[in-house]
Amino acid sequence: MAVPLDVTDHEQAAAAAAAGIERFGRIDVLVNNAVPSSGLRAACAGQAAPLRPTPMRSARS
């Protein structure tokens, strides 16, 4: 299930999680595939970077 949303908006993120739970009964795996536009350009150019967790407070700034 893909859900477009603003990852800096906690209410949208909570609603997306609730939609997943309503549809499937639980969430076993959650993939946050949000990247800043500069990261998207790098990914499209075939440049890879290691995955790392990003705290919500960092995403909002």
Backbone as CSV, one residue per row, in Angstrom:
resi,resn,N_x,N_y,N_z,CA_x,CA_y,CA_z,C_x,C_y,C_z
1,MET,0.857,-1.160,0.000,0.000,0.000,0.000,0.900,1.218,0.000
2,ALA,0.779,2.070,-0.966,1.552,3.315,-1.026,0.647,4.461,-0.591
3,VAL,1.179,5.313,0.267,0.394,6.437,0.761,1.213,7.715,0.602
4,PRO,0.845,8.586,-0.325,1.560,9.854,-0.436,1.182,10.767,0.735
5,LEU,2.185,11.381,1.345,1.927,12.283,2.463,3.141,13.145,2.728
6,ASP,2.936,14.183,3.511,4.015,15.060,3.961,4.601,14.431,5.220
7,VAL,5.807,13.867,5.130,6.391,13.159,6.277,6.747,14.085,7.429
8,THR,6.702,15.391,7.214,6.958,16.321,8.308,5.686,16.631,9.094
9,ASP,4.551,16.105,8.638,3.266,16.339,9.302,2.885,15.079,10.081
10,HIS,3.016,15.157,11.398,2.765,13.997,12.258,1.346,13.461,12.072
11,GLU,0.369,14.332,11.917,-1.014,13.880,11.774,-1.205,13.077,10.483
12,GLN,-0.558,13.502,9.398,-0.650,12.744,8.149,0.026,11.381,8.299
13,ALA,1.169,11.343,8.980,1.870,10.074,9.192,1.033,9.129,10.052
14,ALA,0.412,9.661,11.100,-0.439,8.836,11.968,-1.659,8.320,11.200
15,ALA,-2.243,9.163,10.342,-3.399,8.739,9.543,-3.005,7.641,8.556
16,ALA,-1.810,7.755,7.967,-1.342,6.726,7.037,-1.146,5.401,7.768
17,ALA,-0.565,5.446,8.953,-0.381,4.224,9.747,-1.734,3.618,10.117
18,ALA,-2.676,4.459,10.510,-4.015,3.965,10.862,-4.697,3.326,9.658
19,ALA,-4.509,3.906,8.472,-5.094,3.338,7.251,-4.508,1.957,6.969
20,GLY,-3.211,1.806,7.183,-2.575,0.507,6.989,-3.094,-0.533,7.963
21,ILE,-3.243,-0.136,9.209,-3.763,-1.062,10.230,-5.210,-1.420,9.929
22,GLU,-5.999,-0.436,9.493,-7.396,-0.714,9.158,-7.487,-1.693,7.981
23,ARG,-6.621,-1.518,6.998,-6.676,-2.376,5.810,-6.143,-3.785,6.070
24,PHE,-5.005,-3.878,6.807,-4.323,-5.162,6.954,-4.403,-5.766,8.354
25,GLY,-4.863,-5.005,9.332,-4.971,-5.520,10.693,-3.750,-5.260,11.549
26,ARG,-2.609,-5.062,10.927,-1.370,-4.748,11.634,-0.322,-4.301,10.616
27,ILE,0.774,-3.751,11.111,1.888,-3.368,10.249,3.094,-4.177,10.688
28,ASP,3.611,-5.030,9.798,4.796,-5.825,10.094,6.072,-5.112,9.648
29,VAL,5.997,-4.426,8.515,7.155,-3.726,7.964,6.687,-2.371,7.450
30,LEU,7.434,-1.346,7.774,7.116,-0.005,7.297,8.360,0.555,6.633
31,VAL,8.246,0.963,5.388,9.373,1.534,4.647,9.081,3.000,4.403
32,ASN,9.913,3.854,4.970,9.810,5.289,4.735,10.727,5.597,3.562
33,ASN,10.146,5.886,2.436,10.918,6.101,1.217,10.966,7.577,0.862
34,ALA,10.946,8.432,1.858,10.991,9.871,1.615,12.438,10.318,1.490
35,VAL,12.698,11.104,0.470,14.039,11.657,0.276,13.918,13.114,-0.145
36,PRO,14.843,13.936,0.285,14.848,15.306,-0.230,15.133,15.294,-1.726
37,SER,14.738,16.325,-2.420,14.899,16.343,-3.875,16.351,16.138,-4.291
38,SER,17.314,16.630,-3.512,18.724,16.418,-3.861,19.083,14.936,-3.772
39,GLY,18.533,14.228,-2.793,18.769,12.795,-2.658,18.130,12.021,-3.793
40,LEU,16.972,12.476,-4.248,16.295,11.825,-5.370,17.112,11.968,-6.644
41,ARG,17.674,13.145,-6.853,18.517,13.337,-8.035,19.715,12.407,-7.996
42,ALA,20.320,12.241,-6.823,21.477,11.349,-6.693,21.073,9.902,-6.953
43,ALA,19.914,9.498,-6.429,19.451,8.124,-6.634,19.180,7.864,-8.112
44,CYS,18.604,8.831,-8.786,18.321,8.664,-10.217,19.608,8.614,-11.031
45,ALA,20.671,9.205,-10.510,21.960,9.190,-11.207,22.748,7.914,-10.890
46,GLY,22.162,7.008,-10.092,22.822,5.748,-9.773,23.784,5.830,-8.609
47,GLN,23.749,6.920,-7.854,24.615,7.061,-6.683,23.851,6.550,-5.468
48,ALA,24.438,5.639,-4.743,23.778,5.073,-3.568,24.393,5.623,-2.292
49,ALA,23.591,5.668,-1.255,24.065,6.096,0.060,23.538,5.093,1.079
50,PRO,24.230,4.912,2.194,23.748,3.964,3.204,22.453,4.466,3.844
51,LEU,21.594,3.525,4.249,20.374,3.884,4.952,20.725,4.266,6.382
52,ARG,19.990,5.207,6.910,20.172,5.588,8.310,18.856,6.082,8.869
53,PRO,18.597,5.842,10.146,17.355,6.322,10.741,17.373,7.846,10.840
54,THR,16.213,8.446,10.673,16.086,9.897,10.786,15.005,10.207,11.806
55,PRO,15.360,10.843,12.909,14.345,11.192,13.899,13.330,12.171,13.308
56,MET,12.067,12.105,13.749,11.025,12.984,13.236,11.402,14.450,13.392
57,ARG,12.063,14.809,14.486,12.423,16.225,14.686,13.395,16.710,13.602
58,SER,14.226,15.811,13.065,15.135,16.179,11.996,14.383,16.368,10.677
59,ALA,13.364,15.561,10.461,12.592,15.637,9.225,11.814,16.946,9.154
60,ARG,11.474,17.491,10.303,10.672,18.722,10.334,11.511,19.968,10.084
61,SER,12.807,19.890,10.207,13.608,21.108,10.064,14.050,21.344,8.640
